[in-house]
Amino acid sequence: MKRGWVFQHDNDPKHTAWATKEWLCKKHFKVLEWPSQSSDLNPIENIWRELKVRVAQQQHQNITALKEICMEEWAKIPATVCENLVKTYRNRLTSVIANKGYITKY
């Protein structure tokens, strides 16, 4: 990672495992502290969900076919989906604040 960058991940157990923390420390990664059970405000999560839904609607026989389907479906996600996520970010933040950090419609 570039100098001055901060690594951010959620509190999934694989990310908070001792081995993971040790590796990040040895590699001198600065990690952003993130509360558990926090609202997910990372727009990429919405894109991952979109991809999962699209991929789940198709059959695949092996890992190669799955990879191909993922690549094809990723390419089909319109740029407007990303643009909309950026445009609505302020609304998502406002909603999370209004709900005192609890789940929102986003």
N, C-alpha and C positions, 0 to 999 in steps of 0.2 A: 504494500500500500504506500501511497505517496506520503511524504513527510507532512505532518500537520493534520492528516486525516484521522477521523475517529470511527472505529468499527462499531456498528450497532446491530444487535440481534435481540430476539425476544427471549423470554425465560423458559423456553422449552428445555426439558431435562438434558437433552444431548448438548445444548449450548452452555449449560451451567455445570456440567460434569467436571470433576476435578481434572481429568486429563485434558479437557478442552481449555479450561482456565490456565492450566500449566503451559500448554502449547502457545496460547496467545501471549502469555507473559514472557516466555522465552524468546518469542519472535518480536517482542517490544511493541505489540499492538496496544494502542490506547482504546479502551472499550467504554462506550457510553453506558452508564448505569441505567437500567430500565426496570420499573416496578413490575412485579408479577401481577397477573390478572388486569393489566392495563388495557385501555382501549387501543385497538390497533389502528393507528393513523397513517400507516405506511401504505400509500396508494398501490404499490406493487402487489399487495395482498389481494386487491380487487381483480387485478389482471390474472394472478395465479388461479383465483376461483373461476374466472371466465374460462381459462384454458382447461381446468379440470372438468368443468361441465361439458365443454365441447369434446374433449377426449373420451369422457365416459360414455358418450352416445355412440361410440364406434367400437367395433370388435378388432382385436389384434391377436395374432397367433404367437408372437415372440417379442423379445425385447427390441429387435431391429425394427419390426413393424410398429411397435409402440413409439419408438423414437421418431420414426417417419411421420406418424400421425401427429405427434406433438409439434414437430417442426411445421407441418402443413397448417395445423390449426392456429399456431402462434402467428404465422404470416397472414392469416385471414382476419385477425383481430384488427378492426379499423383504428386508425390513428385518432379518430374522434372519441373513442373510448378513453384513451389516455388524456386527451385534451379536456374532456368533461371532468375527469378526476381532478385535474389541476384546477379547473375553474370552480369546482365545488369544495375545494379544500377548506376555505374559510368557513363555509357552512358546517362542515364536519367538525372543525375545531369548536365553533360556537355551540354546536349540539352536545359535544362531549362536556364542555364546561357547564352548560345548562343542566345536564344530567349528572353533574358532580362526578364525572369519570365513568359512570355506568354505561351499559350498552346503549347504542343509538340505532337509528334506522339504517345507518351507513354500513 
